[in-house]
Amino acid sequence: MWSTASPEDATISFAKAARRSKSESESPFEVSDLTAALSQIQGHAGDDLYFEFKVPADPGLFASDTRTSAADVEAIKMLVESIDLLLEWKWAESISLGKQILSKTDTESIRDEALNVMAAGLALSGDIEAGIAALKKAAEGEWNLALQQNLGILALKVDPELAANQSTYWLDAADSAEDRESAIFFVLKMWSSWEDDAGFELPVRIRDSFRTAIQRELSLSTFSMLGLFLARNDSEWLQDSSNWDSSPNFGTEVADMVIVRAEGMEEFIDYLAEHAASTDSEIVRARSNFISQLIDAMMGEESAIGAVSYAITLVERGLPCDSMNNAMLRALAVREICLYLRENDGEPKDAFLDWLVEVQRFNESLTDKDLREFLDEILSKASTLFILGYVGAREREFAQFIDPLSTVYSMSQRWSTKRRLNKSQARELAKDMLGWSNQVKGVLDKMRRLPVTDQIVTGFVVDFSGRREGVTRMASEILSSL
């Protein structure tokens, strides 16, 4: 979608992109890629600033009704078409149209935007170097922070030195408090995206700038982001509160969260868990960003059982199932748990079924059909794995007690054999079996609410339900006859 679109529109764009991905034989994106993007957008839906490659870089270009020439009017129409082609993943066509725009007009703002769209198409096509070259040319003239940001984003992929120069340029070029805060935000987001690399080391110049910045007056949002970044990458300095206690934000709840993060990851998770139901905007944002990271990990192909432990802590401490991300966190965590237990001869706890029911309840509240179908797919996979694990374990229990129960039942129904029964033990066995049956029935009733489409699995449940009913009947008749 256009970068000027509302974050709320992301779910609609996701649904369209997901359908396109499934229909194209050689789609450049998997649904998991699109899901990760949706999760990231929803994770910062309340943020004032965004750090994605912006298309368009100059939204005002499309809002103006005054054009100096007919050629520029035509160039703008072509520019809109080139963006639409880009968003339809027709990158070669978008790049080709961009070149035509460059030959049609000398207006710098239009040419810069055409180069920006071309850079996006080139990068998505795999030629990041050519994309950087296009953006360098676009950024030569009139200052445009979005173009500078886009250049930094691409540079991070292939040229960390250029990325460092770009980020310090943003800081140096800011000539107002508002621009300086925006520059801090963009530099933070740039290096936050790089820090997961094993060889990451924050450039000293940027680190020193950040140390100075956190002591000054900042909005709570920027202070929170900067503080958490330094907590991850300059924790020893940050833990000495005398280094930054001059900050106007020192002593706030957000500052406490920053200090906890500097102490370590486990301490930070405990803090987020303790504040799982908090509505404080910065704690909610930190929690949302962390949940997005967990979802991203669990959507991958590798096992993410470590992420699951964090998810369990958050949910058990009160994280509500009131958003797409919070619902996905539950469903994906159950899926990961069931996969892990299947490989290690275990079974999921009944409590995880309640998580799935919560997700189903949330999904039923969604109005967008495509989004419901997407969450249905995730929920169905998690539900299928849970059902197989649960029913499989109950089948094993059934196999252990069905022979003794059948024997007692048979003996209890004939006068000649009833006398030989230890009636006290027989009644205890029957009561235990009724308790087991009632507990299983409660779980099976919840399972029936889940969107499982595999007919083999649903048949598996139906067959087992029949055996459970048989146990109930035998146990009840044992009690009535004794």
MOLINCOR-V301829 format. One record per residue. N is the residue number from 0. RES is the residue in three letters. OMEGA is omega in radians with two decimals (999 if undefined). Layout:
n->N res->RES omega->OMEGA
n->N res->RES omega->OMEGA
This chain:
n->0 res->MET omega->3.07
n->1 res->TRP omega->-3.14
n->2 res->SER omega->3.12
n->3 res->THR omega->-3.11
n->4 res->ALA omega->3.11
n->5 res->SER omega->3.07
n->6 res->PRO omega->3.12
n->7 res->GLU omega->3.13
n->8 res->ASP omega->-3.05
n->9 res->ALA omega->-3.11
n->10 res->THR omega->3.11
n->11 res->ILE omega->3.13
n->12 res->SER omega->3.09
n->13 res->PHE omega->-3.10
n->14 res->ALA omega->3.12
n->15 res->LYS omega->-3.13
n->16 res->ALA omega->3.13
n->17 res->ALA omega->3.10
n->18 res->ARG omega->3.14
n->19 res->ARG omega->-3.13
n->20 res->SER omega->-3.12
n->21 res->LYS omega->-3.06
n->22 res->SER omega->-3.11
n->23 res->GLU omega->-3.10
n->24 res->SER omega->-3.14
n->25 res->GLU omega->-3.14
n->26 res->SER omega->3.12
n->27 res->PRO omega->-3.09
n->28 res->PHE omega->2.95
n->29 res->GLU omega->3.10
n->30 res->VAL omega->3.11
n->31 res->SER omega->3.07
n->32 res->ASP omega->-3.12
n->33 res->LEU omega->3.12
n->34 res->THR omega->3.11
n->35 res->ALA omega->3.12
n->36 res->ALA omega->3.12
n->37 res->LEU omega->-3.13
n->38 res->SER omega->3.14
n->39 res->GLN omega->-3.13
n->40 res->ILE omega->3.13
n->41 res->GLN omega->3.12
n->42 res->GLY omega->3.13
n->43 res->HIS omega->-3.09
n->44 res->ALA omega->-3.13
n->45 res->GLY omega->-3.12
n->46 res->ASP omega->3.09
n->47 res->ASP omega->-3.10
n->48 res->LEU omega->-3.11
n->49 res->TYR omega->3.11
n->50 res->PHE omega->2.95
n->51 res->GLU omega->3.05
n->52 res->PHE omega->-3.01
n->53 res->LYS omega->3.00
n->54 res->VAL omega->0.10
n->55 res->PRO omega->3.05
n->56 res->ALA omega->-3.14
n->57 res->ASP omega->-3.11
n->58 res->PRO omega->-3.12
n->59 res->GLY omega->-3.14
n->60 res->LEU omega->-3.07
n->61 res->PHE omega->-3.12
n->62 res->ALA omega->-3.06
n->63 res->SER omega->3.11
n->64 res->ASP omega->-3.08
n->65 res->THR omega->3.09
n->66 res->ARG omega->-3.09
n->67 res->THR omega->-3.09
n->68 res->SER omega->3.09
n->69 res->ALA omega->3.14
n->70 res->ALA omega->3.13
n->71 res->ASP omega->3.09
n->72 res->VAL omega->3.12
n->73 res->GLU omega->-3.14
n->74 res->ALA omega->3.12
n->75 res->ILE omega->3.09
n->76 res->LYS omega->3.12
n->77 res->MET omega->-3.14
n->78 res->LEU omega->3.08
n->79 res->VAL omega->3.13
n->80 res->GLU omega->-3.13
n->81 res->SER omega->3.09
n->82 res->ILE omega->3.12
n->83 res->ASP omega->3.09
n->84 res->LEU omega->3.11
n->85 res->LEU omega->-3.09
n->86 res->LEU omega->3.03
n->87 res->GLU omega->3.10
n->88 res->TRP omega->3.07
n->89 res->LYS omega->-2.95
n->90 res->TRP omega->-3.13
n->91 res->ALA omega->3.13
n->92 res->GLU omega->3.13
n->93 res->SER omega->3.13
n->94 res->ILE omega->-3.14
n->95 res->SER omega->3.12
n->96 res->LEU omega->3.09
n->97 res->GLY omega->3.11
n->98 res->LYS omega->3.10
n->99 res->GLN omega->3.12
n->100 res->ILE omega->-3.13
n->101 res->LEU omega->-3.14
n->102 res->SER omega->-3.06
n->103 res->LYS omega->-3.04
n->104 res->THR omega->3.05
n->105 res->ASP omega->-3.13
n->106 res->THR omega->-2.98
n->107 res->GLU omega->-3.07
n->108 res->SER omega->3.13
n->109 res->ILE omega->3.12
n->110 res->ARG omega->3.14
n->111 res->ASP omega->-3.13
n->112 res->GLU omega->3.10
n->113 res->ALA omega->3.11
n->114 res->LEU omega->3.11
n->115 res->ASN omega->3.13
n->116 res->VAL omega->3.09
n->117 res->MET omega->3.14
n->118 res->ALA omega->3.11
n->119 res->ALA omega->3.13
n->120 res->GLY omega->3.13
n->121 res->LEU omega->-3.13
n->122 res->ALA omega->-3.14
n->123 res->LEU omega->3.09
n->124 res->SER omega->3.11
n->125 res->GLY omega->-3.13
n->126 res->ASP omega->-3.08
n->127 res->ILE omega->3.13
n->128 res->GLU omega->3.13
n->129 res->ALA omega->3.09
n->130 res->GLY omega->3.11
n->131 res->ILE omega->3.14
n->132 res->ALA omega->3.13
n->133 res->ALA omega->-3.13
n->134 res->LEU omega->3.07
n->135 res->LYS omega->3.13
n->136 res->LYS omega->3.14
n->137 res->ALA omega->-3.06
n->138 res->ALA omega->-3.08
n->139 res->GLU omega->-2.99
n->140 res->GLY omega->-3.06
n->141 res->GLU omega->-3.08
n->142 res->TRP omega->3.06
n->143 res->ASN omega->-3.05
n->144 res->LEU omega->-3.14
n->145 res->ALA omega->3.08
n->146 res->LEU omega->3.12
n->147 res->GLN omega->3.12
n->148 res->GLN omega->3.14
n->149 res->ASN omega->3.12
n->150 res->LEU omega->3.12
n->151 res->GLY omega->-3.14
n->152 res->ILE omega->3.12
n->153 res->LEU omega->-3.12
n->154 res->ALA omega->3.12
n->155 res->LEU omega->-3.08
n->156 res->LYS omega->-2.98
n->157 res->VAL omega->-2.99
n->158 res->ASP omega->-3.11
n->159 res->PRO omega->3.14
n->160 res->GLU omega->3.08
n->161 res->LEU omega->3.13
n->162 res->ALA omega->3.11
n->163 res->ALA omega->3.11
n->164 res->ASN omega->3.13
n->165 res->GLN omega->-3.07
n->166 res->SER omega->3.09
n->167 res->THR omega->3.09
n->168 res->TYR omega->3.10
n->169 res->TRP omega->-3.12
n->170 res->LEU omega->-3.10
n->171 res->ASP omega->-3.05
n->172 res->ALA omega->-3.11
n->173 res->ALA omega->-3.08
n->174 res->ASP omega->3.06
n->175 res->SER omega->-3.13
n->176 res->ALA omega->-3.14
n->177 res->GLU omega->3.12
n->178 res->ASP omega->-3.13
n->179 res->ARG omega->3.13
n->180 res->GLU omega->3.08
n->181 res->SER omega->-3.14
n->182 res->ALA omega->3.10
n->183 res->ILE omega->3.13
n->184 res->PHE omega->-3.07
n->185 res->PHE omega->3.11
n->186 res->VAL omega->3.11
n->187 res->LEU omega->-3.11
n->188 res->LYS omega->3.13
n->189 res->MET omega->-3.06
n->190 res->TRP omega->3.03
n->191 res->SER omega->-3.14
n->192 res->SER omega->-3.10
n->193 res->TRP omega->-2.93
n->194 res->GLU omega->3.11
n->195 res->ASP omega->3.11
n->196 res->ASP omega->-3.06
n->197 res->ALA omega->-3.11
n->198 res->GLY omega->-3.06
n->199 res->PHE omega->3.00
n->200 res->GLU omega->-3.08
n->201 res->LEU omega->3.10
n->202 res->PRO omega->-3.06
n->203 res->VAL omega->-3.10
n->204 res->ARG omega->3.14
n->205 res->ILE omega->3.12
n->206 res->ARG omega->-3.14
n->207 res->ASP omega->3.10
n->208 res->SER omega->3.14
n->209 res->PHE omega->3.11
n->210 res->ARG omega->3.11
n->211 res->THR omega->-3.06
n->212 res->ALA omega->-3.05
n->213 res->ILE omega->3.11
n->214 res->GLN omega->-3.07
n->215 res->ARG omega->3.13
n->216 res->GLU omega->3.13
n->217 res->LEU omega->3.00
n->218 res->SER omega->-3.10
n->219 res->LEU omega->-3.13
n->220 res->SER omega->-3.14
n->221 res->THR omega->3.10
n->222 res->PHE omega->-3.13
n->223 res->SER omega->-3.11
n->224 res->MET omega->-3.14
n->225 res->LEU omega->-3.13
n->226 res->GLY omega->3.14
n->227 res->LEU omega->3.11
n->228 res->PHE omega->3.12
n->229 res->LEU omega->3.10
n->230 res->ALA omega->3.13
n->231 res->ARG omega->-2.96
n->232 res->ASN omega->3.13
n->233 res->ASP omega->-2.94
n->234 res->SER omega->-3.09
n->235 res->GLU omega->3.13
n->236 res->TRP omega->-3.06
n->237 res->LEU omega->-3.11
n->238 res->GLN omega->3.04
n->239 res->ASP omega->-3.01
n->240 res->SER omega->3.13
n->241 res->SER omega->3.13
n->242 res->ASN omega->-3.05
n->243 res->TRP omega->-3.12
n->244 res->ASP omega->3.05
n->245 res->SER omega->3.13
n->246 res->SER omega->3.07
n->247 res->PRO omega->-3.13
n->248 res->ASN omega->-3.14
n->249 res->PHE omega->3.14
n->250 res->GLY omega->3.10
n->251 res->THR omega->3.11
n->252 res->GLU omega->3.11
n->253 res->VAL omega->3.10
n->254 res->ALA omega->3.09
n->255 res->ASP omega->3.13
n->256 res->MET omega->3.13
n->257 res->VAL omega->-3.13
n->258 res->ILE omega->3.12
n->259 res->VAL omega->3.12
n->260 res->ARG omega->3.12
n->261 res->ALA omega->-3.14
n->262 res->GLU omega->3.09
n->263 res->GLY omega->-3.08
n->264 res->MET omega->-3.12
n->265 res->GLU omega->3.12
n->266 res->GLU omega->-3.13
n->267 res->PHE omega->3.12
n->268 res->ILE omega->3.10
n->269 res->ASP omega->3.14
n->270 res->TYR omega->3.13
n->271 res->LEU omega->3.13
n->272 res->ALA omega->3.12
n->273 res->GLU omega->-3.12
n->274 res->HIS omega->-3.06
n->275 res->ALA omega->-3.13
n->276 res->ALA omega->-3.11
n->277 res->SER omega->3.08
n->278 res->THR omega->3.07
n->279 res->ASP omega->-2.98
n->280 res->SER omega->-3.09
n->281 res->GLU omega->3.07
n->282 res->ILE omega->3.08
n->283 res->VAL omega->-3.13
n->284 res->ARG omega->3.12
n->285 res->ALA omega->3.12
n->286 res->ARG omega->3.14
n->287 res->SER omega->3.12
n->288 res->ASN omega->3.14
n->289 res->PHE omega->3.10
n->290 res->ILE omega->3.08
n->291 res->SER omega->3.11
n->292 res->GLN omega->3.11
n->293 res->LEU omega->3.12
n->294 res->ILE omega->3.13
n->295 res->ASP omega->3.14
n->296 res->ALA omega->-3.08
n->297 res->MET omega->3.07
n->298 res->MET omega->-3.14
n->299 res->GLY omega->-3.10
n->300 res->GLU omega->-3.12
n->301 res->GLU omega->3.08
n->302 res->SER omega->-3.12
n->303 res->ALA omega->-3.07
n->304 res->ILE omega->3.07
n->305 res->GLY omega->3.10
n->306 res->ALA omega->-3.12
n->307 res->VAL omega->-3.12
n->308 res->SER omega->3.09
n->309 res->TYR omega->3.13
n->310 res->ALA omega->3.14
n->311 res->ILE omega->-3.14
n->312 res->THR omega->-3.12
n->313 res->LEU omega->-3.10
n->314 res->VAL omega->-3.11
n->315 res->GLU omega->3.12
n->316 res->ARG omega->3.02
n->317 res->GLY omega->3.11
n->318 res->LEU omega->-3.09
n->319 res->PRO omega->3.08
n->320 res->CYS omega->-2.98
n->321 res->ASP omega->3.12
n->322 res->SER omega->3.14
n->323 res->MET omega->-3.13
n->324 res->ASN omega->-3.13
n->325 res->ASN omega->3.07
n->326 res->ALA omega->3.12
n->327 res->MET omega->3.13
n->328 res->LEU omega->-3.14
n->329 res->ARG omega->-3.07
n->330 res->ALA omega->-3.12
n->331 res->LEU omega->3.11
n->332 res->ALA omega->3.11
n->333 res->VAL omega->3.12
n->334 res->ARG omega->-3.13
n->335 res->GLU omega->-3.14
n->336 res->ILE omega->-3.11
n->337 res->CYS omega->3.10
n->338 res->LEU omega->3.14
n->339 res->TYR omega->-3.11
n->340 res->LEU omega->3.11
n->341 res->ARG omega->3.13
n->342 res->GLU omega->-3.05
n->343 res->ASN omega->3.04
n->344 res->ASP omega->3.09
n->345 res->GLY omega->3.10
n->346 res->GLU omega->-3.12
n->347 res->PRO omega->3.08
n->348 res->LYS omega->3.12
n->349 res->ASP omega->-3.09
n->350 res->ALA omega->-3.12
n->351 res->PHE omega->3.05
n->352 res->LEU omega->3.10
n->353 res->ASP omega->3.08
n->354 res->TRP omega->-3.11
n->355 res->LEU omega->3.10
n->356 res->VAL omega->3.08
n->357 res->GLU omega->3.13
n->358 res->VAL omega->3.12
n->359 res->GLN omega->3.13
n->360 res->ARG omega->3.11
n->361 res->PHE omega->-3.10
n->362 res->ASN omega->3.13
n->363 res->GLU omega->-3.14
n->364 res->SER omega->-3.11
n->365 res->LEU omega->-3.14
n->366 res->THR omega->-3.12
n->367 res->ASP omega->-3.07
n->368 res->LYS omega->-3.10
n->369 res->ASP omega->3.13
n->370 res->LEU omega->3.07
n->371 res->ARG omega->-3.13
n->372 res->GLU omega->3.13
n->373 res->PHE omega->3.14
n->374 res->LEU omega->3.06
n->375 res->ASP omega->-3.10
n->376 res->GLU omega->3.11
n->377 res->ILE omega->-3.11
n->378 res->LEU omega->-3.13
n->379 res->SER omega->3.13
n->380 res->LYS omega->3.13
n->381 res->ALA omega->-3.13
n->382 res->SER omega->3.13
n->383 res->THR omega->-3.14
n->384 res->LEU omega->3.12
n->385 res->PHE omega->-3.11
n->386 res->ILE omega->-3.14
n->387 res->LEU omega->3.13
n->388 res->GLY omega->-3.10
n->389 res->TYR omega->-3.09
n->390 res->VAL omega->3.10
n->391 res->GLY omega->3.12
n->392 res->ALA omega->3.14
n->393 res->ARG omega->3.08
n->394 res->GLU omega->3.13
n->395 res->ARG omega->3.08
n->396 res->GLU omega->3.13
n->397 res->PHE omega->-3.11
n->398 res->ALA omega->-3.10
n->399 res->GLN omega->-3.04
n->400 res->PHE omega->-3.03
n->401 res->ILE omega->3.14
n->402 res->ASP omega->3.09
n->403 res->PRO omega->-3.14
n->404 res->LEU omega->-3.14
n->405 res->SER omega->3.13
n->406 res->THR omega->3.13
n->407 res->VAL omega->3.14
n->408 res->TYR omega->-3.12
n->409 res->SER omega->-3.12
n->410 res->MET omega->-3.10
n->411 res->SER omega->-3.07
n->412 res->GLN omega->-3.13
n->413 res->ARG omega->-3.10
n->414 res->TRP omega->-3.07
n->415 res->SER omega->-3.11
n->416 res->THR omega->-3.10
n->417 res->LYS omega->-3.09
n->418 res->ARG omega->-3.09
n->419 res->ARG omega->-3.12
n->420 res->LEU omega->2.90
n->421 res->ASN omega->-2.97
n->422 res->LYS omega->3.14
n->423 res->SER omega->3.13
n->424 res->GLN omega->3.14
n->425 res->ALA omega->3.12
n->426 res->ARG omega->3.11
n->427 res->GLU omega->3.11
n->428 res->LEU omega->-3.13
n->429 res->ALA omega->3.12
n->430 res->LYS omega->3.11
n->431 res->ASP omega->-3.12
n->432 res->MET omega->3.08
n->433 res->LEU omega->3.09
n->434 res->GLY omega->3.10
n->435 res->TRP omega->-3.09
n->436 res->SER omega->-3.14
n->437 res->ASN omega->3.12
n->438 res->GLN omega->3.13
n->439 res->VAL omega->3.14
n->440 res->LYS omega->3.12
n->441 res->GLY omega->3.12
n->442 res->VAL omega->-3.13
n->443 res->LEU omega->3.12
n->444 res->ASP omega->3.09
n->445 res->LYS omega->-3.12
n->446 res->MET omega->-3.07
n->447 res->ARG omega->3.11
n->448 res->ARG omega->-3.00
n->449 res->LEU omega->-3.06
n->450 res->PRO omega->3.12
n->451 res->VAL omega->-3.07
n->452 res->THR omega->-3.11
n->453 res->ASP omega->-3.08
n->454 res->GLN omega->3.11
n->455 res->ILE omega->-3.13
n->456 res->VAL omega->3.13
n->457 res->THR omega->3.07
n->458 res->GLY omega->3.09
n->459 res->PHE omega->-3.14
n->460 res->VAL omega->-3.14
n->461 res->VAL omega->3.13
n->462 res->ASP omega->-3.12
n->463 res->PHE omega->3.10
n->464 res->SER omega->3.10
n->465 res->GLY omega->3.12
n->466 res->ARG omega->3.10
n->467 res->ARG omega->3.12
n->468 res->GLU omega->3.09
n->469 res->GLY omega->3.10
n->470 res->VAL omega->-3.14
n->471 res->THR omega->-3.12
n->472 res->ARG omega->-3.11
n->473 res->MET omega->-3.12
n->474 res->ALA omega->3.14
n->475 res->SER omega->-3.12
n->476 res->GLU omega->3.06
n->477 res->ILE omega->-3.12
n->478 res->LEU omega->-3.11
n->479 res->SER omega->-3.10
n->480 res->SER omega->-3.14
n->481 res->LEU omega->999
